Amino acid sequence: MPMSFLSRNPADTLAETALKRKYGAAPRPCRKSGTQISFADKDKQGQTSVSNDTGAARTAVARRRVTERSMTKAGDTSDDSQRAGRRRLGVVLKPAAQARSRNKLERLLEVGHDMMIEVGFDRMRVVDIAERAGCSTGAFYQRFADKEALLEALAQRFAERAWTLLDTMLLPERFAGQPFALVVRRMLVVMVRLASANAVLLREVVRASLRDMGAWTYFSSMRDHLLDRLLDVARQHPEVAERARPGGPIDLAVQLVLSSLISRSLADQRTMGMSDDDLAAELATVMIRYLQLEDAPWDPSLSPSID
């Protein structure tokens, strides 16, 4: 065996073999000058002159990673217009720059809600929702990651509408000089009608909360907002002012009412046969007697309707 081979470093031989596998059996000439380029020089072409903190050259792969990180940092410092699709309660939706795009979003929400009532959440399909809404499945996925995201957006929309309704109804000045029992009766009519109009959505959110509490957070936020507004009103009524505190009797009474409405949404046959206004009257009577208030009549026809 030739001495020249024996005198070579085995590590160099392995490195040369690896380079041959990478670039071919023999070095290829430079396309511009025509000179031969050694394997070692060829391999160095994959590096850049940009050095890191230690002075070592970064490879092309590392250079790409640095570029990606810099682009990410630049995106993180963009203005608030990049987050225009983030709605008030937290569901991230794509920005709708045009009225037509906003209308398409609302159309998808309406169709999704209708199909959930017709066939149930588990059986409705994205392709069917998109077809009925008059758009492509791509348009659906631009706005929602999946059906669960659509359900969360529906829960968010319901909570936002309920917040607006409660803010309009539960104003301390609206009930000045009126008994608190009248506040209870007026509030219960709206609560029962609102829950009844969205019974299927409420049921599906309850089911989904067994897997993920994401959508339920909007309902719990709405409950907390309802209690805050009601306690603000109660503090203006001497007969209940001392009990208008978190965790107090009024808080517990509202929790019992909400539990009854959830039970009704889960198709409790004992309450399904009652009309909304009859159920509201019964629940109001329970709450009024629990709080030991002097009762006051209220005509449900004077309460706002729920679309």
Secondary structure, DSSP 8 states (H G I E B T S, - for coil): --HHHHTS-HHHHHHHHHHHHHH-SS--B-TTT--B--HHHHHHTTEEEEE-TTS-EEEHHHHHHHHHHHHHHHHHT--GGGGTTB-TTS-B-----SHHHHHHHHHHHHHHHHHHHHH-TTT--HHHHHHHHTS-HHHHHHH-SSHHHHHHHHHHHHHHHHHHHHHHH--GGGGTTS-HHHHHHHHHHHHHHHHHHTHHHHHHHHHHHTT-STTHHHHHHHHHHHHHHHHHHHTT-TTTGGG-STTSHHHHHHHHHHHHHHHHHTT-HHHHTS-HHHHHHHHHHHHHHHTT-------GGGS----
